[in-house]
């Protein structure tokens, strides 16, 4: 059986960090994920998905993400239930995040509306420019190419490509 969720979206509010009585950190946040289609009025709709992350990643989420931040979440769906004060049973379905990726620098989320078309995964900055690297065990890519610098752009000269260069 498989239970895997992968999401990319923007936080609808600042993450909420709490600690259990045993001192374990838990952060909750809601991710707005755009749908692939528009409604009859031509507007793009979004789903608002509740996410929970535990321990050190929870503290990192609370410290480095805020309302509007672009984040990637990898985890699984979890359903829990509890009895409300009025005696009815309440069911909650949420994503239990095993990994949260910060997909832009902290400064970029404050002005994404005017730059959303030009931002890549890192918004044109090198991964080492981040205050925290969510993948500390991965090697850094020092040969990083900026999103707006296309190495294959035509600079007005003819491009010479032989049939041997083509993959098909």
URJOBEL-V895599 format. One record per backbone hydrogen bond with DSSP energy under -1.0 kcal/mol. NH is the residue of the N-H (numbers start at 1). CO is the residue of the C=O. If there is no record, write none. Layout:
BEGIN
nh = (NH | NH)
co = (CO | CO)
END
This chain:
BEGIN
nh = (5 | 7 | 9 | 10 | 11 | 12 | 16 | 18 | 20 | 23 | 26 | 27 | 28 | 29 | 31 | 32 | 33 | 35 | 39 | 42 | 47 | 49 | 51 | 52 | 53 | 55 | 59 | 60 | 61 | 62 | 63 | 64 | 65 | 68 | 69 | 71 | 72 | 73 | 74 | 75 | 76 | 78 | 80 | 82 | 84 | 87 | 90 | 92 | 94 | 95 | 96 | 97 | 97 | 98 | 99 | 101 | 103 | 108 | 111 | 116 | 118 | 125 | 129 | 130 | 138 | 149 | 153 | 165)
co = (75 | 73 | 71 | 32 | 69 | 30 | 28 | 26 | 24 | 20 | 18 | 53 | 16 | 51 | 49 | 10 | 47 | 45 | 43 | 39 | 33 | 31 | 29 | 95 | 27 | 25 | 55 | 56 | 57 | 58 | 59 | 60 | 61 | 11 | 66 | 9 | 101 | 7 | 99 | 5 | 96 | 94 | 92 | 90 | 88 | 84 | 82 | 80 | 78 | 50 | 76 | 52 | 95 | 74 | 74 | 72 | 70 | 105 | 108 | 112 | 115 | 122 | 126 | 127 | 135 | 146 | 150 | 162)
END
